[in-house]
Amino acid sequence: MREYLYFNGKSSADFEAYITNAGVYESPLHSYDSVAVPGRNGNLIFDNDKFDNVTVTYPAVIVNDFDRNFDDLKAYLLSINGYQRLSDTFHPDEYYQAVFKSVENIKVVPRHNGGTMNIVFERKPQKFLKSGETMREYTGSVTIKNPTRYKALPLIRLYGSGTLTIGDISLVLSTSASYVDIDCDMQEALQAGENQHITLTDGVFPYLTPGNNTIQYTGSRYQITPRWFTV
């Protein structure tokens, strides 16, 4: 079975390029600031509550018509700007947000009209679970279980005005709009691209902690896309 990757909705197989293993992953670095204090052993550590980006390298092979397929693949990858969805068939239940960096270590095998290379991306530290892409609708009070060890930053669509409570965090929405999307990752509230006013407990957007999360909404109904991830 040939394995391949998807980037921005297009498969490497379209260029007869296949990956030969799951990629060489570096563990995300836990971001913190370290401060030395004169006369004190050890440094003070200030946790930034985040992970840094990761480089992922896919060893790949083009199996036919190398010159044409390599040029087409390179042109496609270089034409895509910014973070895009990246996934591969070695990890069918996960996807990433990544930016293309380079194609390296190119070796051509003229006799076989093919060649090998490394396709390199820089990705965000999260390995998003495809199971967390499903939007589900609720009313009143429910309990949702986060299956990972990391707090998730969901996309929440609220219908009607009311108060949303997740754990100890509350969000108050007062609007005449039919619905408002609360993006807890981007930290914004939008309806048809327009910013909406919301009131947050201590200015903190809701999140889903590992384990069970009790959610209540006093409005008519709400939808949640949880965005589960691991690292």
C-alpha positions in Angstrom: 0.0 0.0 0.0 1.4 3.4 -1.0 1.2 6.2 1.6 0.8 9.8 0.8 0.1 13.2 2.4 -2.6 15.9 1.9 -1.8 19.6 2.0 -4.4 22.2 1.5 -6.8 19.6 0.1 -4.5 18.1 -2.5 -2.8 14.7 -2.4 0.9 14.2 -3.0 -0.3 11.1 -5.0 -1.6 13.6 -7.7 2.1 14.2 -8.4 3.0 10.5 -8.1 4.8 11.4 -4.9 4.5 9.0 -2.0 5.9 9.2 1.6 8.0 6.4 2.8 7.4 6.8 6.6 5.4 8.8 9.0 7.8 11.7 9.1 10.5 12.7 11.5 8.8 14.6 14.3 10.5 16.7 17.0 8.7 17.0 20.3 7.1 20.4 20.8 9.1 22.6 23.2 7.3 23.8 26.3 7.6 27.5 26.2 8.7 29.3 29.3 10.9 32.2 30.4 13.9 31.6 32.6 15.3 34.4 34.8 18.5 34.3 36.7 18.5 36.0 40.1 21.8 37.1 41.6 22.7 35.2 44.8 20.0 32.6 44.2 20.6 29.0 43.0 18.6 28.0 40.1 16.5 30.2 37.8 12.9 31.5 38.2 10.6 29.9 35.7 7.6 31.7 34.2 5.4 29.3 32.2 4.0 30.8 29.0 1.2 28.1 28.9 2.0 27.2 25.3 4.0 24.9 23.1 6.3 26.1 20.2 6.0 25.1 16.6 7.4 21.8 15.3 9.3 20.8 12.1 8.0 17.7 10.3 10.0 16.1 7.6 8.4 13.5 5.2 10.9 11.3 3.3 9.2 10.9 -0.1 9.7 9.2 -3.5 8.5 10.1 -7.0 8.0 6.9 -8.8 7.5 8.1 -12.4 8.3 11.0 -14.8 10.4 12.7 -12.1 11.2 16.0 -13.9 7.5 16.8 -14.6 6.1 15.6 -11.4 8.8 17.2 -9.2 8.3 20.6 -10.9 4.5 20.4 -10.6 4.8 19.4 -6.9 7.3 22.1 -6.1 5.2 24.7 -7.9 2.1 23.7 -6.0 3.7 23.7 -2.6 5.4 27.1 -3.2 2.1 28.6 -4.3 0.4 28.0 -0.9 0.8 30.7 1.7 0.2 30.6 5.4 -1.0 27.8 7.6 -3.0 25.1 5.8 -4.4 21.7 6.8 -1.8 18.9 6.6 -2.5 15.2 7.1 -1.0 11.8 6.0 -2.2 8.3 5.6 0.1 7.0 8.4 -2.1 9.0 10.9 -5.7 8.7 9.5 -7.3 10.1 12.7 -5.2 13.3 12.9 -4.5 16.5 11.1 -2.2 19.5 11.6 -2.0 23.2 10.7 1.2 23.6 8.8 3.2 25.9 6.4 5.4 24.5 3.7 9.1 25.2 4.2 11.2 23.4 1.6 12.1 20.3 -0.5 15.5 19.0 0.5 18.0 16.2 -0.2 16.8 15.6 -3.7 18.3 12.5 -5.3 17.4 11.6 -8.9 17.6 8.0 -10.2 17.6 8.5 -14.0 17.6 4.8 -14.9 14.3 4.4 -13.0 12.9 7.8 -14.0 12.3 8.5 -10.3 13.9 10.1 -7.3 13.7 10.7 -3.6 13.5 13.8 -1.4 12.5 15.2 2.0 9.3 17.4 2.1 9.6 19.8 5.1 6.8 21.6 6.9 6.6 23.8 10.0 3.4 22.9 11.9 1.6 24.1 15.0 2.3 21.8 17.9 -1.2 20.4 18.1 -2.1 17.1 16.6 -5.8 17.7 16.1 -8.1 14.7 16.3 -10.6 14.3 13.4 -13.2 13.2 16.1 -13.0 16.8 17.4 -14.2 18.3 14.1 -17.8 17.1 14.5 -20.2 19.9 15.5 -23.0 18.7 17.9 -26.1 20.6 19.0 -27.3 20.8 22.6 -29.9 22.6 24.8 -29.8 23.3 28.5 -27.1 21.5 30.5 -24.9 18.7 29.2 -21.6 17.0 30.1 -18.9 16.6 27.5 -15.8 14.5 28.0 -12.5 15.7 26.7 -10.6 12.5 25.9 -7.1 14.1 25.8 -4.7 15.5 28.4 -4.9 19.0 27.0 -7.5 21.8 27.3 -9.3 22.3 24.0 -10.4 25.6 22.6 -13.7 25.0 20.9 -15.8 26.7 18.3 -19.2 27.5 19.9 -22.3 28.7 18.0 -24.9 30.3 20.3 -28.5 30.9 19.2 -30.3 33.7 20.9 -29.0 35.8 23.8 -28.1 34.2 27.2 -25.3 33.0 29.5 -23.0 30.2 28.6 -21.2 28.5 31.5 -18.4 25.9 31.1 -16.9 24.9 34.4 -16.1 28.1 36.3 -16.1 30.3 33.2 -19.1 32.2 32.0 -19.9 34.1 28.8 -22.8 36.5 28.5 -24.2 37.2 25.1 -26.7 40.0 24.4 -27.6 40.4 20.8 -30.4 40.5 18.3 -28.5 38.3 15.8 -29.9 34.9 15.1 -26.6 33.3 16.2 -23.1 34.2 17.1 -19.9 32.1 16.7 -17.5 32.1 19.6 -14.0 31.1 18.5 -12.2 30.3 21.7 -8.9 29.8 19.9 -9.0 33.1 17.9 -10.7 34.8 20.9 -13.4 36.5 19.0 -17.2 36.6 18.7 -18.5 37.0 15.1 -21.8 37.0 13.2 -21.6 37.2 9.5 -18.0 38.5 9.9 -19.0 41.3 12.2 -17.7 41.5 15.8 -20.3 41.0 18.5 -20.2 42.2 22.1 -19.8 39.5 24.8 -18.9 39.7 28.5 -16.3 37.2 29.8 -15.5 36.0 33.4 -12.2 37.7 34.2 -11.7 38.2 30.4 -11.1 34.5 29.8 -12.7 32.6 26.8 -14.1 29.2 27.7 -12.1 26.0 27.2 -12.7 22.3 27.7 -10.5 20.7 30.4 -9.3 17.1 30.3 -12.1 14.8 31.5 -15.7 15.8 32.1 -17.0 19.4 31.4 -20.4 20.6 32.5 -21.9 23.1 30.0 -25.0 25.2 30.5 -26.7 27.8 28.3 -29.7 29.8 29.1 -30.4 30.7 25.4 -32.4 28.6 23.0 -29.7 26.2 21.8 -26.0 25.9 21.1 -23.5 23.9 18.9 -20.0 22.9 19.9 -17.1 21.8 17.7 -14.6 20.7 20.5 -11.3 20.7 18.5 -9.6 17.9 20.6 -5.9 17.7 20.2 -2.8 16.0 21.5 0.9 17.0 21.0 
